[in-house]
Amino acid sequence: MHRTIGGVPVSAIGLGEWPLSDSGRPGRQTALATIRAALEAGVTLIDTADAYCIDHTDFGHGEELVAEAVAGREDVLIATKAGSTREHGGWGRNGSPEYLRKACDASLRRLGVEAIGLYQLHGPDPAVPLSESAGALGDLLDAGKVQLVGMSNVDTAQIREANEALGGRLASVQNEFSPRVRSSRPELELCDELGIAFLPYSPLGGVGAASRIGGAFAEVAKAHRVSPQRVCLAWELAQSPVVIPIPGSRRPTTIRDSAAAAHLRLTEEELTMLDEE
């Protein structure tokens, strides 16, 4: 099963790289093996960010890791983000056009590409009008430095504002969405209406939550003889053809299981039961 982002075909399940770069990350060889296992399983969308790292001394770790793992693969869409900072030991925001231009150039160098496949604003900066941040990404699009533009952590009004600033060229929205966190359903439904790809991050509920998926999801999983996590992702895929979950993983075995969700078909009765869970 394949889906599209801005007309570009990608696998229905992507890989969220964040767990391979945060403080609980595995060793580098295991991290590389996890990304390569995803590729072997048919995953062609890898999502990372310049701020995926432990702290400011490690900035760019995720992009460098992805670049090494996918070297030589021209069929993989690498999605990265800018606008988050890691100074003073924490997270910050900088959505100014000047910062985004410099961040894009740095990401291009780390990824070793002439154009970034999907470039996303990591989140709106309260100090900068969203239209200005989106406009800066539009300029990068016009300059050929990025091929597609997306937004993350935005509400419905912000999706409309960004899409207008981009002249209707907003390709994707990345918000948290899972059985545990369904607050982004209005954004998912708007993306469905506008034909914008919706990329649920933490689709299994976030770090540590995946192993606790139970209830109706466990019941359906038992009937299909698969994991509850695979059922969870199949349920998300069934929400709309614009949905492309990007589960994280720290081990090859878990991303292989997640990728297999693209081939799991749930009945209408099962979907209704899961919707009501």
HELIX and SHEET records of a PDB file:
HELIX    1   1 TRP A   18  LEU A   20  5                                   3    
HELIX    2   2 ARG A   28  GLU A   40  1                                  13    
HELIX    3   3 HIS A   56  ASP A   58  5                                   3    
HELIX    4   4 HIS A   61  ALA A   69  1                                   9    
HELIX    5   5 GLU A   87  GLY A   89  5                                   3    
HELIX    6   6 PRO A   97  LEU A  111  1                                  15    
HELIX    7   7 LEU A  130  ASP A  142  1                                  13    
HELIX    8   8 THR A  156  ALA A  165  1                                  10    
HELIX    9   9 ARG A  185  LEU A  194  1                                  10    
HELIX   10  10 ALA A  210  ARG A  212  5                                   3    
HELIX   11  11 GLY A  215  HIS A  224  1                                  10    
HELIX   12  12 PRO A  228  LEU A  237  1                                  10    
HELIX   13  13 PRO A  252  ALA A  259  1                                   8    
HELIX   14  14 ALA A  260  HIS A  263  5                                   4    
HELIX   15  15 GLU A  268  ASP A  275  1                                   8    
SHEET    1   A 2 HIS A   2  ILE A   5  0                                        
SHEET    2   A 2 VAL A   8  SER A  11 -1                                        
SHEET    1   B 7 LEU A  15  GLY A  16  0                                        
SHEET    2   B 7 LEU A  45  ASP A  47  1                                        
SHEET    3   B 7 LEU A  77  ALA A  82  1                                        
SHEET    4   B 7 ILE A 116  LEU A 121  1                                        
SHEET    5   B 7 VAL A 146  SER A 152  1                                        
SHEET    6   B 7 LEU A 170  GLN A 174  1                                        
SHEET    7   B 7 ALA A 197  PHE A 198  1                                        
SHEET    1   C 2 SER A  84  THR A  85  0                                        
SHEET    2   C 2 GLY A  92  ARG A  93 -1                                        
END                                                                             
